[in-house]
Amino acid sequence: MKKFTKLAAHAAPLPVANIDTDQIIPKQFLSTVERTGLSRGLFFDMRFLSDGSPNPDFVLNQPAYSGAKILITGPNFGCGSSREHAPWALLDYGIECVISTSFADIFFNNCFKNGVLPLVLEAAQVDALMNQANGQNARFEIDLAAQTLTAPDGSVYHFEIDPGRKKSLLEGLDEIGQSLMQHNQISEYEHKRKLMTPWLG
């Protein structure tokens, strides 16, 4: 998993509440367990018209937001079914941080497991950031170690994050990576177990 330490990028505003995981990555794109290539399905029904052409009204299709790595959105983002493909699709598209007032629990947890920062702020703060996300000239800076977000106008917002989740993002360790950090202890335990219970093989 890629480390998340600092991020300086522009943001795309998506002021829509209750965006569920089927809107983030529709079911027809879930036939793979590969984490790459899912960006083509991200917000598919929003990004594309019925004839398959890009929807010019959707924010990520607008030139000013091309390459945005931050998404600022409405409350209860990621509700619905518990598909891990949702953060996979966001990350594959290039979005490394989603800012909202609230997230669905399973989506929130899946983000940390895959290197996406789900950043929770108060409604007034999200509204202020949404207003400042006005294209490529609006740069946002996130410092995870300091737990700060600096807005384009220079305002600094402090955000809370669980210390364990913060550590895993900073070190780029998912659950498997964290387990592998204990490799020596695991090997020692397995060796002792074989000595104490040889009949178990």
N, C-alpha and C positions, 0 to 999 in steps of 0.2 A: 504494500500500500504506500502511495506517495505521501511524504511528509507534508503537513500543513503548518507553516510557521507564520509567514506574512503573505498578504495578497494585496496588490495594488492594481486595480482594474476599474473599468466602468461598469455600470449596472443597468439592467433592463427592468423597467417597472411593469408589473403585471397585477394591477389592482383588482383581483378577483378572489372572492372568498370561497372556501370549501372545494378547492381543486383536488379531485381524488386521483388515486393512482392509475385509474383507467384513462383519465385525461392526460396524465403525465406520460404514460406508455400504454397504449391500447393493447388488448388481449392478443391481437393477431401477431404481435411482435414478441410474444413470450415463448416461442417454440425453441429458443436457444438458451444455453447456459453460458454462452460466451459473453463477456462484458464489453466487447468491442462491436461496433456496427449498430448499436442500439440508438445512436443519435438520430438516425433517419426516422425513427418512430416517435421521438420526443414531441409531445403536444401535437401529435399528428392531425387530429381533427380540428385543431385551432390554427395550425400552421398552413394547412392546405385546403383548397376549395374542393368541391365535389368532382371537378374535372382533373384533379391532381396537381393543378398549378398552385404556386405559393399564394397564400392569402396576404395581400399587401397591407392589410390593417393589423395583422398580428405583429406584436412588438419585435420578436426575434427575426422577422423578415425585413425589418426596416434598416436601411444602411447605417443609420446613426447608432444602432445597437449591435452591429455585427461584431462578433468576438467578445461579447459581454461575458464575464466570468462570475458575475453576481446577479442574482435574481431577487427582486424585492416584490413581495406578493401579499395577498390578503390572508386573513386568519384561517386556521384549521387546514393548512396546506398538507397534502399527502394523506388525506382521509381515504376510506374505502378499503379495498383488499390489501393484504400484506405482501405485496410483490416487491422483492428486492431489486427487480429490474428498474424500478423507478429511480433510485439514486445512481444506478449503473448508467441509465440513459442520460441523466443530467451531467454526470462526470464525463461521459463519452462525448457529449456535445461541447464540453468545456466549462460548464458551470460548476464552480468549486464551493460556492457559498449561497445559501438561500436565507433571506431575511424575512421574518414574519413576526406577528404577535403570538402565534401559536402553531403547533404542528401536531398531527396525529402521532400517537405514541410509537407505533411500530415503524412508521416511516422515519421518525426522529431517531430511533435507535439504529435503523439500517444505515442512515447517513453516516454516523460515526464509525460503523463497521467498514465503510467503503471510502473514507477520506473526504466526505463532503461535510462542511460546517453548517449546521442549521442554527442560525443566530436569532435568538429571541429578544425582541425589544418591546417597549411600550408602544401603544397605538399612536400617540402623538409623535414619537420618534420615527416610527415607520412612515407616517404620513410626511414628515419633514424630509426624510431621505427619498421618498417616492417623488416628491416635487423637485428634488435636486438631480434625479437620474435623468438628465436631459441630453444624453448622447455621449459621443466620444470625448468631449472636453471635460466631462464630469468624472473625476477620478476619486475613487473611494479607497481608503487604505485600512486594512485589517491587520492587527498585530495580536496573534493568539496568545503569545506569552504574556503580554501586558493586558490582554482582554479589553482592547480598545478598538473602536472603529472611528476613523476620522473622515468626516463628510467633505464634499467638495468646497463647502463654505468655511471649512476650518473647524467646525464644531466637532468635539470629541465625545463619543458615547462609550460608556463602560458597559460591558455585558457580563452576565454570569454564565458559568459553565462548570459542570461536574469535574473535579480535579482528575479523576481517573480517565474520563473521556478526553480531557484536554491533553493529558500525557500521551495517550494513544495516538492522537492526531499529530502532536509535535514530533513524536518518534516514528510515525508512519507504521504503527503496529496494529494489525487487526487481531482478532481473537486467536488465530493460529499463530501469528507472529509472537504474541504475548506468551503463548504456551511454549514455543520454541526457545524463548529466553530462559526457560527453566529446564533446558535439555540435560544439563549435568545432574540436577536433582532427580529428574525422571529416570535417567539411566541408572543412577545409584539405587533408586527404589526398586526398579525392575531386577537388578542384580541381587539385592537382598531378598526379594520375594522368591526368586528361583532357588536360593540357598535354603530358605526356610520352608518352602513347599515344593520340593523337587517333583512330587507326583503330579503337579499341575502342568509340568512341561515348561 
